[in-house]
Amino acid sequence: MLNIQDFDETKINWKPLPGPDGSPADHIGCSILHVDDEAKIVDVLFKFSANEKIVNHRHTSDFNTFVIKGQHHIYDLEGNSKEVRYPGTFTPGVANDEPHTEGGGEEDVVILFSLRPYSKDKPIYEILDENGEIASIMTFAALKELHETGQA
């Protein structure tokens, strides 16, 4: 049986996630665990920094999350807390136009995301600038390329 209390994040090969300009996005690390080329699903661990917020974004494809370590905080774009998810929480998610940001609580949070666009080119999420405009998009093909080139 899995004991998430024994999870050792130092054993993960964390990579920076590229931001809209190609440089590493602030407060987020990732490790792509599996790319299912047939089903077009990407399973990835994300680590969000403690007491910080990642880039503003919206999920444009279905996804599932499982919190492994820490508290997963979700905020609206004004910084108001919308939800806190604790270790062991599984949440199925659907594409949603509502923009938000996320981050860790008092410690870094580690979350398994199963990203499910079911298409090579359909956006998985849109990264937004400070005005709420789309700065970049992430697709299955882009994540697959990051994985194949060892960048994530």
C-alpha positions in Angstrom: 0.0 0.0 0.0 1.2 3.5 -0.8 2.2 5.6 2.1 2.4 9.2 0.9 4.1 10.2 4.2 7.2 8.3 2.8 7.3 10.2 -0.5 10.9 11.5 -1.1 10.8 14.4 -3.5 14.6 14.5 -3.6 14.5 11.3 -5.7 12.6 13.1 -8.5 14.5 14.6 -11.4 12.9 18.1 -11.3 13.1 20.3 -14.3 12.0 23.9 -14.8 8.8 24.4 -16.8 9.3 26.9 -19.6 7.3 30.1 -19.2 5.8 32.1 -22.1 9.2 33.7 -23.0 11.0 30.3 -22.9 12.8 31.0 -19.6 11.9 28.9 -16.6 8.6 29.9 -15.1 8.8 31.1 -11.5 7.9 28.8 -8.5 7.2 25.6 -10.5 9.2 22.5 -11.2 8.0 19.4 -13.2 8.9 15.9 -14.0 7.1 14.2 -16.8 6.5 10.6 -15.8 4.7 9.2 -18.8 3.5 10.2 -22.3 0.8 8.1 -23.8 1.1 8.8 -27.5 -1.9 6.7 -28.4 -4.4 8.1 -25.9 -2.7 11.6 -25.9 -2.4 11.7 -22.1 0.6 13.1 -20.1 1.2 12.2 -16.5 3.4 14.8 -14.8 4.5 15.7 -11.3 4.4 19.4 -10.6 6.1 21.0 -7.6 4.8 24.5 -6.6 6.9 26.6 -4.2 5.7 27.3 -0.7 3.8 30.5 -0.1 4.2 31.5 -3.8 1.9 31.5 -6.8 2.6 30.1 -10.3 1.7 31.8 -13.5 -1.9 32.7 -14.2 -3.6 30.1 -16.4 -6.7 28.3 -17.4 -7.2 24.6 -18.0 -8.5 24.0 -21.5 -8.5 20.2 -21.4 -9.7 17.6 -18.9 -7.2 16.6 -16.1 -7.0 14.7 -12.8 -4.9 15.7 -9.8 -3.6 13.8 -6.8 -1.9 15.8 -4.0 1.1 13.8 -2.8 2.8 16.2 -0.4 2.0 19.7 1.0 -1.1 21.8 0.6 -2.4 22.7 -2.9 -3.7 26.2 -2.8 -5.9 27.5 -5.7 -6.6 31.2 -6.0 -8.6 33.5 -8.3 -6.6 36.2 -10.2 -7.1 38.7 -7.4 -5.3 36.4 -5.1 -8.3 35.2 -3.1 -8.2 31.6 -1.9 -10.7 29.4 -3.7 -9.8 26.0 -2.4 -7.1 24.1 -0.5 -6.4 20.5 -1.2 -4.5 18.2 1.2 -2.3 15.2 0.7 -4.3 12.2 -0.6 -6.9 14.4 -2.3 -7.8 13.1 -5.8 -9.8 15.6 -7.9 -11.1 15.0 -11.5 -11.1 18.3 -13.5 -12.7 19.4 -16.7 -11.8 22.1 -19.1 -12.8 25.4 -17.6 -12.6 29.0 -18.9 -12.1 30.3 -15.4 -8.5 31.7 -15.0 -6.7 31.0 -11.7 -3.3 30.5 -10.1 -2.0 27.9 -7.8 0.7 27.4 -5.2 2.0 25.7 -2.1 1.1 26.3 1.5 3.7 26.5 4.2 5.8 24.0 2.3 6.3 23.1 -1.3 3.4 21.1 -2.7 3.9 18.1 -5.0 0.9 17.1 -7.2 0.4 14.4 -9.8 -1.4 15.9 -12.8 -2.8 13.6 -15.5 -3.4 15.9 -18.4 -5.9 14.6 -20.9 -6.3 16.6 -24.1 -6.9 13.3 -26.1 -5.5 15.3 -29.1 -2.0 16.2 -30.2 -2.7 19.9 -30.8 -5.6 20.8 -28.5 -4.4 23.2 -25.8 -4.0 21.6 -22.4 -3.7 25.0 -20.7 -3.3 28.7 -21.6 -0.8 30.8 -19.7 -2.1 34.3 -19.2 -0.3 37.6 -18.9 -1.0 40.2 -16.2 -3.9 41.5 -18.3 -5.5 38.1 -18.5 -4.6 37.8 -22.2 -3.2 34.5 -23.6 0.7 34.7 -23.5 1.2 31.1 -24.6 -0.4 27.7 -24.8 0.8 24.2 -23.9 -0.3 21.2 -26.0 0.3 17.5 -25.8 2.8 17.8 -28.7 4.8 20.5 -26.8 4.9 18.5 -23.5 5.9 15.4 -25.5 8.8 17.3 -27.1 9.9 18.6 -23.7 9.9 15.0 -22.4 11.7 13.6 -25.4 14.4 16.2 -25.3 15.0 15.8 -21.6 13.8 19.4 -20.8 11.0 18.2 -18.5 
